[in-house]
């Protein structure tokens, strides 16, 4: 991972590495929600082409972007739930 001055290069920090860290780390109680439904959450990010922290930061930079992403996430979750119910 490279740095620019005092900053990490977020484009070099892959989401797979973050997911692995979240799955294996001992998190504070307030952070443990990050481990819930982790496979579906990261699958959603991958589905929309988000591969690293720089892309995630850009996708969630503003309140309106967060709301738009959340509505997409809810639609994907409903679609996946319907798909599993039909099996």
N, C-alpha and C positions, 0 to 999 in steps of 0.2 A: 504494500500500500504506500503510495507516495503522499508527500505533504507539500503544501504551498505555504511557505512561511510557517504560521502557527495553525494552519487549517489542514485537515485531512482532505484528500481527494475522494469525495463521496462517490464518484463514478467508479472507483476501484473497489468499493465495498459492496460485494454481491449480496443479494437478498438471501441466497442459499446459506451464506455464512451467518447472516443475522438470524435466520430461522434456526440454524443449528445452535447458535448461542442461546437463543430464547428457550429452546427445548432442553438444554443441558445445564443452564445456569440456575443457581438458587436466587430467585427473585424476591423482592420485598412483597409483602401482602398486597400492597396497592398496585404492584406491577404484574401480579399473577394472572390477571385477566388477559395479558398478552399471550399466555400459553393456551387459552381456551380456543378450541376450533381452529388451531394454528394451521393445519393442512388446508382447510377451506379458504382461510384468509390469504395465505400465500399463493394458493392456486388462483385466486381471483386477481391478485397482483400480476402474476405471470400471464394470465389470460389477456390482460390489457397491456402487455409488453413492458411492464416495469421489471427491470432486472437488477437495478442497483439503487443505493440510497440517494444519489443525485436525482434520478428519475422520480423516486418516491417523494422527495422533498418538493420537487417542481409540481407534481400532481396534487400535493396537499398544501400548497403555499398560502392559499387564501381561504377564507371562510366559505366563499361560494364554490371553490374547487373541492373542498372537503364535502360539502353538501351534495354536489354533483356526483362525486365518487361514491358517497354513501348510498345514494339512490341506485346507482349502477350495481353496487354490491348487493343490495336488497333484492333487485331483480334477478341477479345470478343465483342467489341463495334460494329464491322461490322456484326458479327453473330447475335447479339441482334437486330440490326436495320433491318436486312433482315427478322427476325422472326416477328417483329411488322408490317412490310410492307405487309406480306402475310396474315394478319388477316383481 
